[in-house]
Amino acid sequence: MNYCPDCGALMEFAVPAGDDRKRNICTATGDIFYDNPRNIVGCIVRHEERILLCKRAIAPRLGFWTLPAGFLELGESLAAGAARETREEACAEVAIDGLFSLLSIPHIGQVHLYYSAQLQKPDFAAGQETAEVRLVTPQEIPWRQLAFPTVFRTLELYCAALAADQFELHEETIARDDWQRMRLDSEPLP
């Protein structure tokens, strides 16, 4: 950040008094601008033992499969954001059961939160950011064509929970090396 978004003064990248890391500081006012993680919220939507997947119609990962999810907006709760993203991407109304996975990815500054949810009625369609929407059994999940490592990990945990009929919150941190490994596991087949 070169200029203050509030007053236009030059910014300084330095450690503010009482802090332990460099931050963007306005040279005119001393205001500190924090760069904090972004929250991604979404749903694992289930209907009659099937899981709702969306094929991405936009970059990044155009043409890959994902769970309906996206950035949390200001002014909405985590669950409301997850339900909104499901409406936007899959034109589906859901009943939220509870938080299923919380995945921290420090090296990209994101936290991904996926809720377990039930499809209210079997109506769904591709939204503007989606090319196709499909209900699949756990055996039909296109593992090598999943868009993001967090989707891969969440579905992996969810399938294990389904098999054990034991649903609980999963909280994990995904390190850079694991992120890269999961990305390689989710590349399209030749």
N, C-alpha and C positions, 0 to 999 in steps of 0.2 A: 504494500500500500504506500503510494508516494505522497498523496494529498489527503487531508482530513475530509471525510465525507460530509461533515457538518459545516466547517468554515472555510475549507480550501487551503489552509496552511500546510506547510511541509510536515511530513510525518517523520518520526525518529523510531528506529527499531532498537529498543534498549530494555534493560531490566528495570521496571519501576520500583520505587522504594517499597520494601516489604514483600516483594515478590521473589520468585526463584527462577523465572524464565523471561526471555525477551518477548516484548509485546509491542504493538504499534501504538505510539504516543503522539498526540497532536502537539507540535512545538509551540503553538499559540496559547492553547487552553490547558494543556496537560491531561486532557481526556485520554483514557486508555481504551483501546479497541481490542477486544478479546476475539480470538479465532477458536471457536469451540466445535466439538463434533456435531455432525448432522445426524438426525434421527430418521431412519427408514422404517416405515410401519407397513404391515401387510397381514394377510390372512392365509391360513391353511384351511380352505373351505372343503367341507366334506358333505357328500350327499349319497346316501345308499351305498356306503362302503367305497365310494370313489372320491378322488381328490380333484379339485378344479385347477387346471393349469392354463396359462395364457402364453401364446407365442408372440414375442415382441415384434412390433411393427416399426420400432424406432431404435436408433443407436442410444447407448451402446448395446452390443450383443443382439443386433437385429437378426431376427429369424430363430433365436434361441427361446427355449421354454422357461417360464418363471412362475412364481406365485404372484397373485395380484398384490402389488406393493409400490411404495414411492415415498417421497419426502413428506414428513410431518409438516403441516402448515401452522403458522402462528395462530393462536386462539382456539386450537382444537385439542382434545384429549388424545392419548395414544390410541385407545380403542376406536374413537370416532374417526381418527385419521385412517386407521386400517380399514374400517367399513367404507369410508369414502373412496379410498383407492380401489377397493373391490368393485364398488359401483362404477367408477370411472373406467377401469380396465376390463371388467367382465360383465358390466351392466347387470350385476347380481346384487340382491338384497340378502344380507346375512344376519344371523343372530350370533353374537360373540359369546363363546364359552369361557375363555380366559387366556391369559398370556401363556404361550407355549415355549418360545425360545427368545433369549436375549443374547445377542452375539456382538461383542465389542471387537472392532477392527481398528486398533490404534494407528497403524501405519497409513491408513487412508482417512482417518478422522471421522469415522462413522460408527453408529450403533444401530443394529438391525433388530427389530422387535416384531415377532410373528405371533398372531393370535390364532387359537383354534376357533373355528366358526362352523356353523351349520347353514347350508343353503336354505333360505326360507321357502322357496318354491323352485321347481326345476326350470326357471327362466334365466337364461344368460345369453350374452352375445358379445362379440368383439367391440370394445370401445375404440376411441380414436388412436390410442397408442398400441393397440393389439391387433394382430393379423388373424388370430384364431383362438377360440376358447374350447377346451375339451375336458370332460370328466374322465379320469383314468383310474384304474385299479392300481394298487402299489406295484404290481408286477408289470404294468404297462408304462411306468414312469420312464421317460427317455433320459436316463442318467447321463449319457455322454453328450446330451444336447441341452443341458441346463445352463441358464444364462450366468448365474453368479454362484460363487462358493458358499455364500450364506443360504441360498436356496437349496443347494446340494446338501449341506449339513442339516438344515432344518427338516428336509424331507427324509433324510437318513434317520434322524432322531424320531420323527413322527411315525415312520414305518415300524421302527422298533417298539414304539409305544403302542401302536395298533396291535402288533403281534402279542405283546405282553398284557394288553388291555390295562395299561398303567400310564396315565397322563399326569405329568408333573412339569414344573417349570425347569427348563434347561438354560443355564447361564454359562457362557464360555467366552474366552478371548481367543481370537484367531490371529496367530502370529503371521508375519510376512511369509515365512517359508511354507507354512501350512496353507496360506492363501494361494501361493503359487502352485503348490501341489494340487489343491482342489481345482484350480483353473485348468491345469493340464488334464485332470480327470474329466472335465466337462467340455471337451473340444469335440467338434463334429467328427463322425466317422468318415474315413475316405470313401 
